[in-house]
């Protein structure tokens, strides 16, 4: 089937990016081929895959002129792959697809029809999750619900504010893979984006730029047009290797720098405010990744690379993301942490940070809050230990009393009798002669009983 690809001559461009997704790319491309509306092109960017991804793409695209395959010689990451693909697209509308995901067969038909009637720059649709692995299966339902929040429509400055602030009751996501974009809008925006490699959360940078330029955005989460494979890429909740964590946190740092640079160039105070908000959200995400996805054995080394990448003040915010709620939980429950609790290990690492002259008010407030709660918790722990010591002393006194009663019951000469008083005077307790007398008495008693 041959379709002309001059600008605007196709209704929809699917821009598919693929890197080492040999297990999923065929299903992805076949889901696009199965569209009920045929007016589309597919731009597939193979980001220098080292497995059989390229050959599978070639097989799927063979003899189908709707496909245009771009094979990159060097891996540049998702952002540069998307940028390459979208700048090669021609559709009136554009949808991004990751190579390990799939789309519903009615996506082109339903979403383009909806977009024609409403004419938004960004039209966000819903997604259904296909969980990979048991850990992700358990959380998939909650994740899917969170990703399909009903938001309605926003215009102008409210577009970026709905994603990069807490000003609305619910917050839009910054994902770019569950949106239909106006073609000219998305091509112009990506043409102005950085041509440098980014890392984790690079879609947040992309959506930051897009939302700052968009005049309107609509959401229709009730249409689940994306089949999202949760846990196949960087998403999910399982333990990851140290190297993967390190690469991820460095990539997130590069993404944040790109957002901050764009906000500075944009020159608008509100956009700078949204950039600052994003910084603290990202630091929080890094903190949760550090405590939840690194093994206990890797966390100390993870802390070292965080200090190297982010500096001590930002690392304080990162470590306090799990540490501060941990402290608060013990205060709320009025429970003393076990000696083996992560709390002590995390505090030991935190104490290595040099936190003088913090000129970031948000970080300074978080550090102060932790300092106060730590003092409160340490006071509670001391009090609990004092209570434990007092209780142990009470038990020891009681034990000695019971032991004394038991010994008294076994004695021939009872307490406060004249004979006992005389013996105590002549043979003091614990004296050698008293012990000898007691030994002889016990032998006599045993002899009489037998």
C-alpha positions in Angstrom: 0.0 0.0 0.0 1.5 3.4 -1.0 0.7 6.6 0.8 2.0 10.0 -0.1 4.1 11.6 2.7 4.3 15.3 1.9 3.5 17.5 4.9 -0.1 17.1 5.9 -0.8 14.4 3.3 -1.3 11.8 6.0 -3.7 12.1 8.9 -1.5 10.5 11.7 2.2 9.8 12.2 3.1 7.0 14.6 6.6 7.7 15.8 8.0 4.5 17.3 11.3 4.4 19.1 13.1 1.1 19.7 16.2 0.0 21.6 16.8 -3.7 22.4 13.1 -4.6 22.5 13.3 -7.8 20.5 10.7 -9.5 22.7 8.1 -6.8 22.1 8.7 -4.8 18.9 6.8 -7.2 16.6 3.6 -6.9 18.8 4.1 -3.2 18.9 4.3 -2.7 15.1 1.5 -5.3 14.4 -0.8 -3.3 16.7 -0.2 -0.2 14.6 -0.7 -2.2 11.3 -4.1 -3.3 12.7 -5.5 0.2 12.8 -9.2 0.4 11.7 -8.4 3.7 9.9 -5.7 3.4 7.3 -4.6 7.1 6.9 -1.3 6.9 8.8 2.5 6.6 8.5 4.9 4.8 10.8 8.3 6.3 11.5 10.4 3.7 13.3 13.6 4.8 14.9 16.0 2.0 15.8 18.3 3.5 18.3 21.4 1.4 17.5 19.9 -1.8 19.0 22.4 -4.6 19.7 19.9 -7.5 19.7 17.6 -8.6 16.9 15.3 -5.6 17.1 16.6 -4.2 13.7 15.9 -7.4 11.8 12.4 -7.7 13.3 11.6 -4.1 12.3 12.9 -4.8 8.8 10.7 -7.8 8.5 7.6 -6.0 9.8 8.1 -3.0 7.5 9.0 -5.0 4.4 6.6 -4.2 1.5 4.6 -1.7 3.5 5.3 1.8 2.2 3.5 3.3 5.2 6.7 2.5 7.1 9.9 4.6 7.2 12.7 3.0 9.2 15.6 5.1 10.6 18.6 3.1 11.8 20.8 5.2 14.0 24.5 4.2 14.2 25.0 5.5 17.7 22.6 5.1 20.7 21.4 8.5 21.7 18.5 7.7 24.1 14.8 8.1 23.9 14.7 11.9 23.6 17.0 12.1 20.6 15.2 9.1 19.0 11.9 10.8 19.4 13.3 14.1 18.1 14.8 12.3 15.0 11.5 10.6 14.4 9.1 13.5 14.8 11.2 15.8 12.6 10.9 13.1 9.9 7.1 12.9 10.2 4.4 14.4 8.0 1.1 13.7 9.7 -1.5 16.3 10.7 -1.3 14.6 14.1 1.5 12.7 15.8 1.5 9.9 18.4 4.7 8.6 20.1 4.9 4.8 20.8 7.7 3.1 22.8 8.8 -0.2 21.1 7.8 -2.3 24.1 4.2 -1.0 24.2 1.2 -1.5 21.9 -1.8 0.6 20.8 -5.5 -0.2 20.4 -6.6 -0.8 16.8 -9.1 2.0 17.0 -6.6 4.7 18.2 -6.1 6.4 14.8 -9.9 6.4 14.0 -11.2 7.6 17.4 -8.5 10.0 18.5 -8.2 11.9 15.2 -11.9 12.2 15.0 -12.1 13.6 18.5 -9.2 16.0 17.8 -10.8 17.3 14.7 -13.8 18.3 16.6 -12.0 19.9 19.6 -8.8 21.1 18.0 -6.4 20.9 21.0 -2.6 21.1 20.7 -2.4 18.1 23.0 -5.0 15.4 23.4 -4.3 12.9 26.2 -5.9 9.5 26.2 -5.9 6.7 28.7 -3.8 3.6 29.0 -4.2 0.0 30.2 -1.3 -1.7 32.0 0.3 -5.0 31.1 2.4 -5.8 34.1 5.7 -7.6 33.7 6.8 -9.6 36.8 5.0 -10.4 40.1 6.1 -7.3 41.9 4.6 -5.1 39.2 1.5 -7.2 39.0 0.6 -6.4 42.6 0.8 -2.6 42.0 -0.5 -2.4 38.4 -4.1 -1.6 39.3 -3.2 1.3 41.5 -0.7 2.6 38.8 -3.3 2.3 36.1 -5.8 4.2 38.2 -3.4 7.0 38.9 -2.4 7.3 35.2 -6.0 7.6 34.1 -7.1 10.5 36.2 -10.0 12.5 34.7 -8.8 16.1 34.3 -10.9 17.7 31.5 -9.4 20.6 29.6 -7.0 23.4 30.2 -5.8 26.4 28.2 -2.8 28.7 27.8 -0.7 29.0 31.1 -2.9 26.4 32.8 -1.5 23.7 30.6 2.0 23.7 32.1 0.5 24.6 35.6 -1.7 21.5 35.5 1.4 19.2 35.1 4.2 21.0 37.0 2.5 22.3 40.1 0.2 21.3 42.9 -2.3 24.1 42.0 -5.1 21.7 40.8 -7.0 19.1 42.8 -5.5 16.4 40.5 -2.3 16.7 38.4 -1.7 15.7 34.8 1.2 13.5 34.0 4.2 14.5 31.9 4.2 11.4 29.7 4.3 11.9 26.0 3.4 8.3 25.0 -0.3 8.7 25.8 -1.0 11.8 23.8 -2.0 12.8 20.3 -0.3 16.1 19.2 -0.9 18.5 16.4 1.7 17.7 13.9 3.0 21.3 13.2 2.9 22.1 16.9 5.0 19.0 17.9 7.5 19.4 15.1 8.2 23.0 15.8 8.5 22.3 19.6 10.9 19.4 19.1 13.0 21.4 16.6 13.6 23.9 19.4 14.5 21.3 22.0 18.0 20.3 23.0 19.9 18.1 20.7 22.0 16.7 23.6 21.5 13.2 25.1 19.3 13.1 28.2 18.5 10.3 30.6 15.8 9.1 32.9 12.6 11.2 32.9 13.5 12.8 29.6 9.9 12.8 28.7 9.4 15.2 31.6 11.7 17.7 29.8 9.9 17.2 26.6 6.5 17.8 28.2 7.8 20.8 30.1 8.7 22.4 26.7 5.5 21.3 25.1 3.2 22.4 27.9 4.9 25.8 28.1 4.1 26.3 24.4 0.6 24.7 24.1 -2.5 26.8 24.0 -4.8 23.9 24.9 -4.9 20.4 26.2 -7.7 17.9 26.6 -7.8 14.6 28.4 -10.0 11.6 27.6 -8.8 8.9 30.0 -11.9 6.8 29.4 -10.5 5.8 26.0 -7.6 3.4 26.9 -5.7 3.8 23.6 -2.3 2.7 24.9 -1.4 -0.8 26.1 1.5 0.1 28.4 3.9 -2.7 29.4 4.5 -1.8 33.1 7.9 -3.1 34.3 9.5 -3.8 30.9 11.7 -0.7 30.8 12.6 1.6 33.7 9.1 1.5 35.1 8.2 -0.9 37.9 9.0 -1.5 41.6 11.6 -4.3 41.7 15.2 -4.2 42.9 17.6 -3.0 40.3 21.4 -3.2 40.0 23.7 -0.5 41.3 24.9 0.3 37.7 21.4 0.8 36.5 20.6 3.0 39.5 23.7 5.0 38.9 23.0 5.5 35.2 19.4 6.4 36.0 20.3 9.1 38.6 22.9 10.6 36.3 20.4 10.7 33.5 17.8 12.3 35.7 20.4 15.0 36.7 20.9 15.7 32.9 17.2 16.0 32.4 16.8 18.4 35.3 19.6 20.6 33.9 17.9 20.7 30.6 14.6 21.8 32.2 16.3 24.5 34.2 18.2 25.7 31.2 15.0 25.9 29.1 13.2 27.7 31.9 16.0 30.2 32.2 16.0 30.8 28.4 12.1 31.1 28.4 12.5 34.1 30.7 9.1 33.9 32.4 8.9 33.9 36.2 6.1 31.4 36.3 8.0 28.9 34.1 11.0 29.3 36.4 8.6 28.5 39.3 7.5 25.3 37.6 11.1 24.4 37.0 11.8 24.7 40.7 8.8 22.6 41.5 10.0 19.9 39.2 13.4 19.9 40.8 12.1 18.9 44.2 9.7 16.3 42.7 12.7 14.8 40.9 14.9 14.8 44.0 12.1 13.0 45.8 11.8 10.4 43.1 15.6 9.8 43.3 15.2 9.4 47.0 12.5 6.8 46.7 14.4 4.9 44.0 17.5 4.9 46.3 15.7 3.4 49.3 13.3 1.1 47.4 15.1 -0.2 44.3 18.7 -0.5 45.6 19.6 -3.5 47.8 20.7 -2.7 51.4 24.3 -3.7 50.4 24.2 -1.1 47.5 22.7 1.8 49.3 25.9 3.1 50.8 27.7 3.2 47.4 24.5 4.7 46.0 24.8 7.5 48.5 28.4 8.1 47.4 27.4 8.6 43.7 24.5 10.8 44.7 26.8 13.1 46.5 29.1 13.2 43.5 26.3 13.9 41.1 24.0 16.2 43.0 26.1 17.7 45.7 25.6 17.5 49.5 22.6 19.9 49.8 20.5 18.2 47.1 21.6 14.8 48.4 20.2 15.8 51.8 16.8 16.4 50.2 17.1 13.0 48.4 18.0 11.0 51.6 15.4 12.9 53.7 12.7 11.7 51.3 12.6 8.3 52.9 14.3 9.2 56.2 12.0 12.0 57.4 8.8 9.9 57.0 10.6 7.0 58.7 11.3 9.2 61.7 7.8 10.6 61.7 6.2 7.1 61.6 8.0 6.1 64.9 6.9 9.4 66.5 3.3 8.9 65.4 3.3 5.2 66.6 5.3 6.0 69.7 7.4 2.9 69.0 11.1 2.6 69.5 13.0 1.5 66.3 14.7 -1.9 66.4 18.5 -1.8 66.5 18.5 -3.3 63.0 16.1 -0.7 61.5 17.1 1.1 58.3 16.7 4.4 60.1 20.0 4.2 61.9 21.9 3.3 58.7 20.3 6.1 56.8 21.0 8.6 59.6 24.6 7.5 59.7 25.0 8.3 56.0 23.1 11.6 56.3 25.5 12.7 59.0 28.4 12.5 56.5 26.9 15.4 54.5 28.3 18.9 54.9 25.2 21.1 55.3 26.5 24.6 56.0 25.1 27.8 54.5 22.1 26.3 52.7 20.7 29.0 50.4 17.8 26.9 49.2 14.8 27.6 51.5 13.0 24.4 50.6 16.0 22.2 51.4 16.8 24.3 54.5 13.3 23.9 55.8 13.4 20.1 55.2 16.8 19.8 57.0 15.5 21.9 59.9 12.3 19.8 60.1 14.4 16.6 60.2 16.7 18.1 62.9 13.8 18.8 65.2 12.1 15.5 64.6 15.3 13.7 65.2 15.8 15.4 68.5 12.3 14.5 69.4 12.8 10.8 68.4 16.1 10.6 70.2 14.5 12.0 73.3 11.7 9.4 73.0 14.3 6.6 72.6 16.2 7.7 75.6 13.1 7.8 77.7 12.1 4.3 76.5 15.5 3.0 77.4 15.3 4.6 80.8 11.9 2.9 81.3 13.4 -0.4 80.1 16.3 0.0 82.6 13.8 0.8 85.4 11.7 -2.2 84.4 14.7 -4.5 84.4 15.7 -3.2 87.8 12.2 -3.8 89.1 12.3 -7.4 87.7 15.7 -8.0 89.2 14.5 -6.8 92.6 11.4 -9.0 92.3 13.6 -12.0 91.3 15.8 -11.5 94.3 12.8 -11.3 96.6 11.4 -14.5 95.2 14.7 -16.2 95.5 15.0 -15.1 99.1 11.5 -16.4 99.8 12.4 -19.7 98.3 15.5 -19.9 100.4 13.6 -18.9 103.5 11.1 -21.6 102.9 13.9 -24.2 102.8 15.6 -23.0 106.0 15.2 -24.9 109.3 15.6 -21.7 111.4 12.8 -19.4 110.3 13.2 -15.6 110.1 12.7 -13.5 113.3 12.9 -16.5 115.6 15.2 -16.4 118.6 17.2 -19.3 117.3 17.6 -17.6 114.0 18.7 -14.3 115.5 21.3 -16.1 117.7 22.7 -18.0 114.7 22.8 -14.8 112.6 24.8 -13.1 115.4 27.2 -16.0 115.9 27.4 -17.1 112.2 26.8 -14.1 109.9 25.1 -14.8 106.5 27.5 -15.8 103.8 30.3 -16.6 106.3 32.3 -19.8 105.8 31.0 -21.2 109.1 27.4 -20.4 108.2 27.7 -22.1 104.8 29.2 -25.2 106.6 26.4 -25.3 109.1 23.8 -25.0 106.2 25.5 -27.9 104.4 25.5 -30.1 107.5 21.8 -29.2 108.1 20.8 -30.2 104.6 22.6 -33.5 104.9 20.8 -34.2 108.2 17.4 -33.4 106.7 18.0 -35.7 103.8 19.2 -38.4 106.2 16.1 -38.1 108.4 13.8 -38.1 105.3 15.3 -41.3 104.1 
